[in-house]
Amino acid sequence: MEGNGELYGGQVEEGVDYDLRVDAKGINGEGIGRLGRIVVFVKDGKTRVGNTYKVKVTKMYRTFCNAQLVEQKSKPIVGDVTLMLK
């Protein structure tokens, strides 16, 4: 079963895949996003803020959960943007 936390009335379940947009990075490098009112911590340093990933919830707690990266849904930003001033 796949889904978005909003579609399930905030019900997020262990072992289920969800599409998650990473909105922030934690101090240990984990990606942080939300599924409804549940905060999701993705234990993988390969996530980037602003990208969407398919994640599997591995452990549920009352107000947050841990997840692992299954696959990347959006393409990452390629290259380095540099502003040169004269």
MODELLER restraints for C-alpha pairs under 7 A, 6 or more apart:
rsr = mdl.restraints
at = mdl.atoms
rsr.add(forms.Gaussian(group=physical.xy_distance, feature=features.Distance(at['CA:1:A'], at['CA:16:A']), mean=6.09, stdev=0.5))
rsr.add(forms.Gaussian(group=physical.xy_distance, feature=features.Distance(at['CA:1:A'], at['CA:17:A']), mean=6.83, stdev=0.5))
rsr.add(forms.Gaussian(group=physical.xy_distance, feature=features.Distance(at['CA:2:A'], at['CA:16:A']), mean=6.31, stdev=0.5))
rsr.add(forms.Gaussian(group=physical.xy_distance, feature=features.Distance(at['CA:2:A'], at['CA:17:A']), mean=5.07, stdev=0.5))
rsr.add(forms.Gaussian(group=physical.xy_distance, feature=features.Distance(at['CA:2:A'], at['CA:18:A']), mean=5.52, stdev=0.5))
rsr.add(forms.Gaussian(group=physical.xy_distance, feature=features.Distance(at['CA:3:A'], at['CA:17:A']), mean=6.92, stdev=0.5))
rsr.add(forms.Gaussian(group=physical.xy_distance, feature=features.Distance(at['CA:3:A'], at['CA:18:A']), mean=5.10, stdev=0.5))
rsr.add(forms.Gaussian(group=physical.xy_distance, feature=features.Distance(at['CA:3:A'], at['CA:19:A']), mean=6.83, stdev=0.5))
rsr.add(forms.Gaussian(group=physical.xy_distance, feature=features.Distance(at['CA:4:A'], at['CA:18:A']), mean=5.75, stdev=0.5))
rsr.add(forms.Gaussian(group=physical.xy_distance, feature=features.Distance(at['CA:4:A'], at['CA:19:A']), mean=6.35, stdev=0.5))
rsr.add(forms.Gaussian(group=physical.xy_distance, feature=features.Distance(at['CA:4:A'], at['CA:35:A']), mean=6.35, stdev=0.5))
rsr.add(forms.Gaussian(group=physical.xy_distance, feature=features.Distance(at['CA:5:A'], at['CA:11:A']), mean=6.12, stdev=0.5))
rsr.add(forms.Gaussian(group=physical.xy_distance, feature=features.Distance(at['CA:5:A'], at['CA:12:A']), mean=5.86, stdev=0.5))
rsr.add(forms.Gaussian(group=physical.xy_distance, feature=features.Distance(at['CA:5:A'], at['CA:35:A']), mean=4.32, stdev=0.5))
rsr.add(forms.Gaussian(group=physical.xy_distance, feature=features.Distance(at['CA:5:A'], at['CA:36:A']), mean=4.72, stdev=0.5))
rsr.add(forms.Gaussian(group=physical.xy_distance, feature=features.Distance(at['CA:6:A'], at['CA:35:A']), mean=6.52, stdev=0.5))
rsr.add(forms.Gaussian(group=physical.xy_distance, feature=features.Distance(at['CA:6:A'], at['CA:36:A']), mean=4.77, stdev=0.5))
rsr.add(forms.Gaussian(group=physical.xy_distance, feature=features.Distance(at['CA:10:A'], at['CA:36:A']), mean=4.94, stdev=0.5))
rsr.add(forms.Gaussian(group=physical.xy_distance, feature=features.Distance(at['CA:10:A'], at['CA:37:A']), mean=6.13, stdev=0.5))
rsr.add(forms.Gaussian(group=physical.xy_distance, feature=features.Distance(at['CA:13:A'], at['CA:57:A']), mean=6.91, stdev=0.5))
rsr.add(forms.Gaussian(group=physical.xy_distance, feature=features.Distance(at['CA:14:A'], at['CA:57:A']), mean=4.95, stdev=0.5))
rsr.add(forms.Gaussian(group=physical.xy_distance, feature=features.Distance(at['CA:14:A'], at['CA:58:A']), mean=5.52, stdev=0.5))
rsr.add(forms.Gaussian(group=physical.xy_distance, feature=features.Distance(at['CA:14:A'], at['CA:59:A']), mean=5.93, stdev=0.5))
rsr.add(forms.Gaussian(group=physical.xy_distance, feature=features.Distance(at['CA:14:A'], at['CA:60:A']), mean=6.12, stdev=0.5))
rsr.add(forms.Gaussian(group=physical.xy_distance, feature=features.Distance(at['CA:15:A'], at['CA:56:A']), mean=5.93, stdev=0.5))
rsr.add(forms.Gaussian(group=physical.xy_distance, feature=features.Distance(at['CA:15:A'], at['CA:57:A']), mean=5.34, stdev=0.5))
rsr.add(forms.Gaussian(group=physical.xy_distance, feature=features.Distance(at['CA:15:A'], at['CA:58:A']), mean=5.89, stdev=0.5))
rsr.add(forms.Gaussian(group=physical.xy_distance, feature=features.Distance(at['CA:16:A'], at['CA:56:A']), mean=5.53, stdev=0.5))
rsr.add(forms.Gaussian(group=physical.xy_distance, feature=features.Distance(at['CA:16:A'], at['CA:57:A']), mean=5.90, stdev=0.5))
rsr.add(forms.Gaussian(group=physical.xy_distance, feature=features.Distance(at['CA:17:A'], at['CA:54:A']), mean=6.46, stdev=0.5))
rsr.add(forms.Gaussian(group=physical.xy_distance, feature=features.Distance(at['CA:17:A'], at['CA:55:A']), mean=5.44, stdev=0.5))
rsr.add(forms.Gaussian(group=physical.xy_distance, feature=features.Distance(at['CA:17:A'], at['CA:56:A']), mean=4.36, stdev=0.5))
rsr.add(forms.Gaussian(group=physical.xy_distance, feature=features.Distance(at['CA:17:A'], at['CA:57:A']), mean=6.65, stdev=0.5))
rsr.add(forms.Gaussian(group=physical.xy_distance, feature=features.Distance(at['CA:18:A'], at['CA:54:A']), mean=5.59, stdev=0.5))
rsr.add(forms.Gaussian(group=physical.xy_distance, feature=features.Distance(at['CA:18:A'], at['CA:55:A']), mean=5.47, stdev=0.5))
rsr.add(forms.Gaussian(group=physical.xy_distance, feature=features.Distance(at['CA:18:A'], at['CA:56:A']), mean=6.39, stdev=0.5))
rsr.add(forms.Gaussian(group=physical.xy_distance, feature=features.Distance(at['CA:19:A'], at['CA:52:A']), mean=6.66, stdev=0.5))
rsr.add(forms.Gaussian(group=physical.xy_distance, feature=features.Distance(at['CA:19:A'], at['CA:53:A']), mean=5.68, stdev=0.5))
rsr.add(forms.Gaussian(group=physical.xy_distance, feature=features.Distance(at['CA:19:A'], at['CA:54:A']), mean=4.56, stdev=0.5))
rsr.add(forms.Gaussian(group=physical.xy_distance, feature=features.Distance(at['CA:19:A'], at['CA:55:A']), mean=6.38, stdev=0.5))
rsr.add(forms.Gaussian(group=physical.xy_distance, feature=features.Distance(at['CA:20:A'], at['CA:33:A']), mean=6.42, stdev=0.5))
rsr.add(forms.Gaussian(group=physical.xy_distance, feature=features.Distance(at['CA:20:A'], at['CA:52:A']), mean=5.42, stdev=0.5))
rsr.add(forms.Gaussian(group=physical.xy_distance, feature=features.Distance(at['CA:20:A'], at['CA:53:A']), mean=5.30, stdev=0.5))
rsr.add(forms.Gaussian(group=physical.xy_distance, feature=features.Distance(at['CA:20:A'], at['CA:54:A']), mean=6.16, stdev=0.5))
rsr.add(forms.Gaussian(group=physical.xy_distance, feature=features.Distance(at['CA:20:A'], at['CA:55:A']), mean=6.74, stdev=0.5))
rsr.add(forms.Gaussian(group=physical.xy_distance, feature=features.Distance(at['CA:21:A'], at['CA:33:A']), mean=5.87, stdev=0.5))
rsr.add(forms.Gaussian(group=physical.xy_distance, feature=features.Distance(at['CA:21:A'], at['CA:50:A']), mean=6.32, stdev=0.5))
rsr.add(forms.Gaussian(group=physical.xy_distance, feature=features.Distance(at['CA:21:A'], at['CA:51:A']), mean=5.73, stdev=0.5))
rsr.add(forms.Gaussian(group=physical.xy_distance, feature=features.Distance(at['CA:21:A'], at['CA:52:A']), mean=4.15, stdev=0.5))
rsr.add(forms.Gaussian(group=physical.xy_distance, feature=features.Distance(at['CA:21:A'], at['CA:53:A']), mean=6.33, stdev=0.5))
rsr.add(forms.Gaussian(group=physical.xy_distance, feature=features.Distance(at['CA:22:A'], at['CA:31:A']), mean=5.76, stdev=0.5))
rsr.add(forms.Gaussian(group=physical.xy_distance, feature=features.Distance(at['CA:22:A'], at['CA:32:A']), mean=5.40, stdev=0.5))
rsr.add(forms.Gaussian(group=physical.xy_distance, feature=features.Distance(at['CA:22:A'], at['CA:33:A']), mean=4.68, stdev=0.5))
rsr.add(forms.Gaussian(group=physical.xy_distance, feature=features.Distance(at['CA:22:A'], at['CA:48:A']), mean=6.75, stdev=0.5))
rsr.add(forms.Gaussian(group=physical.xy_distance, feature=features.Distance(at['CA:22:A'], at['CA:49:A']), mean=5.05, stdev=0.5))
rsr.add(forms.Gaussian(group=physical.xy_distance, feature=features.Distance(at['CA:22:A'], at['CA:50:A']), mean=5.53, stdev=0.5))
rsr.add(forms.Gaussian(group=physical.xy_distance, feature=features.Distance(at['CA:22:A'], at['CA:51:A']), mean=5.89, stdev=0.5))
rsr.add(forms.Gaussian(group=physical.xy_distance, feature=features.Distance(at['CA:22:A'], at['CA:52:A']), mean=6.26, stdev=0.5))
rsr.add(forms.Gaussian(group=physical.xy_distance, feature=features.Distance(at['CA:23:A'], at['CA:32:A']), mean=5.90, stdev=0.5))
rsr.add(forms.Gaussian(group=physical.xy_distance, feature=features.Distance(at['CA:23:A'], at['CA:33:A']), mean=5.24, stdev=0.5))
rsr.add(forms.Gaussian(group=physical.xy_distance, feature=features.Distance(at['CA:23:A'], at['CA:49:A']), mean=5.29, stdev=0.5))
rsr.add(forms.Gaussian(group=physical.xy_distance, feature=features.Distance(at['CA:23:A'], at['CA:50:A']), mean=5.83, stdev=0.5))
rsr.add(forms.Gaussian(group=physical.xy_distance, feature=features.Distance(at['CA:24:A'], at['CA:31:A']), mean=6.08, stdev=0.5))
rsr.add(forms.Gaussian(group=physical.xy_distance, feature=features.Distance(at['CA:24:A'], at['CA:32:A']), mean=5.09, stdev=0.5))
rsr.add(forms.Gaussian(group=physical.xy_distance, feature=features.Distance(at['CA:24:A'], at['CA:33:A']), mean=6.83, stdev=0.5))
rsr.add(forms.Gaussian(group=physical.xy_distance, feature=features.Distance(at['CA:24:A'], at['CA:49:A']), mean=5.56, stdev=0.5))
rsr.add(forms.Gaussian(group=physical.xy_distance, feature=features.Distance(at['CA:25:A'], at['CA:31:A']), mean=4.79, stdev=0.5))
rsr.add(forms.Gaussian(group=physical.xy_distance, feature=features.Distance(at['CA:25:A'], at['CA:32:A']), mean=5.71, stdev=0.5))
rsr.add(forms.Gaussian(group=physical.xy_distance, feature=features.Distance(at['CA:25:A'], at['CA:49:A']), mean=6.86, stdev=0.5))
rsr.add(forms.Gaussian(group=physical.xy_distance, feature=features.Distance(at['CA:26:A'], at['CA:32:A']), mean=6.63, stdev=0.5))
rsr.add(forms.Gaussian(group=physical.xy_distance, feature=features.Distance(at['CA:29:A'], at['CA:45:A']), mean=5.34, stdev=0.5))
rsr.add(forms.Gaussian(group=physical.xy_distance, feature=features.Distance(at['CA:30:A'], at['CA:41:A']), mean=6.21, stdev=0.5))
rsr.add(forms.Gaussian(group=physical.xy_distance, feature=features.Distance(at['CA:30:A'], at['CA:42:A']), mean=5.37, stdev=0.5))
rsr.add(forms.Gaussian(group=physical.xy_distance, feature=features.Distance(at['CA:30:A'], at['CA:43:A']), mean=4.99, stdev=0.5))
rsr.add(forms.Gaussian(group=physical.xy_distance, feature=features.Distance(at['CA:30:A'], at['CA:44:A']), mean=5.60, stdev=0.5))
rsr.add(forms.Gaussian(group=physical.xy_distance, feature=features.Distance(at['CA:30:A'], at['CA:45:A']), mean=5.70, stdev=0.5))
rsr.add(forms.Gaussian(group=physical.xy_distance, feature=features.Distance(at['CA:31:A'], at['CA:41:A']), mean=5.78, stdev=0.5))
rsr.add(forms.Gaussian(group=physical.xy_distance, feature=features.Distance(at['CA:31:A'], at['CA:42:A']), mean=4.90, stdev=0.5))
rsr.add(forms.Gaussian(group=physical.xy_distance, feature=features.Distance(at['CA:31:A'], at['CA:43:A']), mean=6.89, stdev=0.5))
rsr.add(forms.Gaussian(group=physical.xy_distance, feature=features.Distance(at['CA:31:A'], at['CA:44:A']), mean=6.98, stdev=0.5))
rsr.add(forms.Gaussian(group=physical.xy_distance, feature=features.Distance(at['CA:31:A'], at['CA:47:A']), mean=5.79, stdev=0.5))
rsr.add(forms.Gaussian(group=physical.xy_distance, feature=features.Distance(at['CA:32:A'], at['CA:40:A']), mean=5.65, stdev=0.5))
rsr.add(forms.Gaussian(group=physical.xy_distance, feature=features.Distance(at['CA:32:A'], at['CA:41:A']), mean=4.85, stdev=0.5))
rsr.add(forms.Gaussian(group=physical.xy_distance, feature=features.Distance(at['CA:32:A'], at['CA:42:A']), mean=6.30, stdev=0.5))
rsr.add(forms.Gaussian(group=physical.xy_distance, feature=features.Distance(at['CA:33:A'], at['CA:39:A']), mean=5.94, stdev=0.5))
rsr.add(forms.Gaussian(group=physical.xy_distance, feature=features.Distance(at['CA:33:A'], at['CA:40:A']), mean=5.19, stdev=0.5))
rsr.add(forms.Gaussian(group=physical.xy_distance, feature=features.Distance(at['CA:33:A'], at['CA:41:A']), mean=6.81, stdev=0.5))
rsr.add(forms.Gaussian(group=physical.xy_distance, feature=features.Distance(at['CA:34:A'], at['CA:40:A']), mean=5.52, stdev=0.5))
rsr.add(forms.Gaussian(group=physical.xy_distance, feature=features.Distance(at['CA:38:A'], at['CA:63:A']), mean=5.47, stdev=0.5))
rsr.add(forms.Gaussian(group=physical.xy_distance, feature=features.Distance(at['CA:38:A'], at['CA:64:A']), mean=5.05, stdev=0.5))
rsr.add(forms.Gaussian(group=physical.xy_distance, feature=features.Distance(at['CA:39:A'], at['CA:63:A']), mean=6.69, stdev=0.5))
rsr.add(forms.Gaussian(group=physical.xy_distance, feature=features.Distance(at['CA:39:A'], at['CA:64:A']), mean=4.55, stdev=0.5))
rsr.add(forms.Gaussian(group=physical.xy_distance, feature=features.Distance(at['CA:39:A'], at['CA:65:A']), mean=6.41, stdev=0.5))
rsr.add(forms.Gaussian(group=physical.xy_distance, feature=features.Distance(at['CA:40:A'], at['CA:64:A']), mean=5.77, stdev=0.5))
rsr.add(forms.Gaussian(group=physical.xy_distance, feature=features.Distance(at['CA:40:A'], at['CA:65:A']), mean=5.05, stdev=0.5))
rsr.add(forms.Gaussian(group=physical.xy_distance, feature=features.Distance(at['CA:40:A'], at['CA:66:A']), mean=5.80, stdev=0.5))
rsr.add(forms.Gaussian(group=physical.xy_distance, feature=features.Distance(at['CA:40:A'], at['CA:67:A']), mean=6.71, stdev=0.5))
rsr.add(forms.Gaussian(group=physical.xy_distance, feature=features.Distance(at['CA:41:A'], at['CA:65:A']), mean=6.32, stdev=0.5))
rsr.add(forms.Gaussian(group=physical.xy_distance, feature=features.Distance(at['CA:41:A'], at['CA:66:A']), mean=4.90, stdev=0.5))
rsr.add(forms.Gaussian(group=physical.xy_distance, feature=features.Distance(at['CA:41:A'], at['CA:67:A']), mean=6.05, stdev=0.5))
rsr.add(forms.Gaussian(group=physical.xy_distance, feature=features.Distance(at['CA:42:A'], at['CA:66:A']), mean=6.05, stdev=0.5))
rsr.add(forms.Gaussian(group=physical.xy_distance, feature=features.Distance(at['CA:42:A'], at['CA:67:A']), mean=4.86, stdev=0.5))
rsr.add(forms.Gaussian(group=physical.xy_distance, feature=features.Distance(at['CA:42:A'], at['CA:68:A']), mean=5.50, stdev=0.5))
rsr.add(forms.Gaussian(group=physical.xy_distance, feature=features.Distance(at['CA:42:A'], at['CA:69:A']), mean=6.66, stdev=0.5))
rsr.add(forms.Gaussian(group=physical.xy_distance, feature=features.Distance(at['CA:43:A'], at['CA:67:A']), mean=6.50, stdev=0.5))
rsr.add(forms.Gaussian(group=physical.xy_distance, feature=features.Distance(at['CA:43:A'], at['CA:68:A']), mean=5.90, stdev=0.5))
rsr.add(forms.Gaussian(group=physical.xy_distance, feature=features.Distance(at['CA:44:A'], at['CA:68:A']), mean=6.95, stdev=0.5))
rsr.add(forms.Gaussian(group=physical.xy_distance, feature=features.Distance(at['CA:44:A'], at['CA:69:A']), mean=6.76, stdev=0.5))
rsr.add(forms.Gaussian(group=physical.xy_distance, feature=features.Distance(at['CA:51:A'], at['CA:74:A']), mean=5.89, stdev=0.5))
rsr.add(forms.Gaussian(group=physical.xy_distance, feature=features.Distance(at['CA:51:A'], at['CA:76:A']), mean=6.86, stdev=0.5))
rsr.add(forms.Gaussian(group=physical.xy_distance, feature=features.Distance(at['CA:52:A'], at['CA:72:A']), mean=6.49, stdev=0.5))
rsr.add(forms.Gaussian(group=physical.xy_distance, feature=features.Distance(at['CA:52:A'], at['CA:73:A']), mean=5.31, stdev=0.5))
rsr.add(forms.Gaussian(group=physical.xy_distance, feature=features.Distance(at['CA:52:A'], at['CA:74:A']), mean=5.54, stdev=0.5))
rsr.add(forms.Gaussian(group=physical.xy_distance, feature=features.Distance(at['CA:53:A'], at['CA:71:A']), mean=5.85, stdev=0.5))
rsr.add(forms.Gaussian(group=physical.xy_distance, feature=features.Distance(at['CA:53:A'], at['CA:72:A']), mean=4.37, stdev=0.5))
rsr.add(forms.Gaussian(group=physical.xy_distance, feature=features.Distance(at['CA:53:A'], at['CA:73:A']), mean=4.89, stdev=0.5))
rsr.add(forms.Gaussian(group=physical.xy_distance, feature=features.Distance(at['CA:54:A'], at['CA:69:A']), mean=6.42, stdev=0.5))
rsr.add(forms.Gaussian(group=physical.xy_distance, feature=features.Distance(at['CA:54:A'], at['CA:70:A']), mean=5.35, stdev=0.5))
rsr.add(forms.Gaussian(group=physical.xy_distance, feature=features.Distance(at['CA:54:A'], at['CA:71:A']), mean=5.12, stdev=0.5))
rsr.add(forms.Gaussian(group=physical.xy_distance, feature=features.Distance(at['CA:54:A'], at['CA:72:A']), mean=6.05, stdev=0.5))
rsr.add(forms.Gaussian(group=physical.xy_distance, feature=features.Distance(at['CA:54:A'], at['CA:73:A']), mean=6.36, stdev=0.5))
rsr.add(forms.Gaussian(group=physical.xy_distance, feature=features.Distance(at['CA:55:A'], at['CA:67:A']), mean=6.03, stdev=0.5))
rsr.add(forms.Gaussian(group=physical.xy_distance, feature=features.Distance(at['CA:55:A'], at['CA:68:A']), mean=5.50, stdev=0.5))
rsr.add(forms.Gaussian(group=physical.xy_distance, feature=features.Distance(at['CA:55:A'], at['CA:69:A']), mean=4.64, stdev=0.5))
rsr.add(forms.Gaussian(group=physical.xy_distance, feature=features.Distance(at['CA:55:A'], at['CA:70:A']), mean=5.00, stdev=0.5))
rsr.add(forms.Gaussian(group=physical.xy_distance, feature=features.Distance(at['CA:56:A'], at['CA:67:A']), mean=5.28, stdev=0.5))
rsr.add(forms.Gaussian(group=physical.xy_distance, feature=features.Distance(at['CA:56:A'], at['CA:68:A']), mean=5.39, stdev=0.5))
rsr.add(forms.Gaussian(group=physical.xy_distance, feature=features.Distance(at['CA:56:A'], at['CA:69:A']), mean=6.59, stdev=0.5))
rsr.add(forms.Gaussian(group=physical.xy_distance, feature=features.Distance(at['CA:56:A'], at['CA:70:A']), mean=6.44, stdev=0.5))
rsr.add(forms.Gaussian(group=physical.xy_distance, feature=features.Distance(at['CA:57:A'], at['CA:65:A']), mean=6.82, stdev=0.5))
rsr.add(forms.Gaussian(group=physical.xy_distance, feature=features.Distance(at['CA:57:A'], at['CA:66:A']), mean=5.94, stdev=0.5))
rsr.add(forms.Gaussian(group=physical.xy_distance, feature=features.Distance(at['CA:57:A'], at['CA:67:A']), mean=4.15, stdev=0.5))
rsr.add(forms.Gaussian(group=physical.xy_distance, feature=features.Distance(at['CA:57:A'], at['CA:68:A']), mean=6.58, stdev=0.5))
rsr.add(forms.Gaussian(group=physical.xy_distance, feature=features.Distance(at['CA:58:A'], at['CA:66:A']), mean=5.66, stdev=0.5))
rsr.add(forms.Gaussian(group=physical.xy_distance, feature=features.Distance(at['CA:58:A'], at['CA:67:A']), mean=5.00, stdev=0.5))
rsr.add(forms.Gaussian(group=physical.xy_distance, feature=features.Distance(at['CA:58:A'], at['CA:68:A']), mean=6.75, stdev=0.5))
rsr.add(forms.Gaussian(group=physical.xy_distance, feature=features.Distance(at['CA:59:A'], at['CA:65:A']), mean=5.58, stdev=0.5))
rsr.add(forms.Gaussian(group=physical.xy_distance, feature=features.Distance(at['CA:59:A'], at['CA:66:A']), mean=5.20, stdev=0.5))
rsr.add(forms.Gaussian(group=physical.xy_distance, feature=features.Distance(at['CA:59:A'], at['CA:67:A']), mean=6.94, stdev=0.5))
rsr.add(forms.Gaussian(group=physical.xy_distance, feature=features.Distance(at['CA:60:A'], at['CA:66:A']), mean=6.64, stdev=0.5))
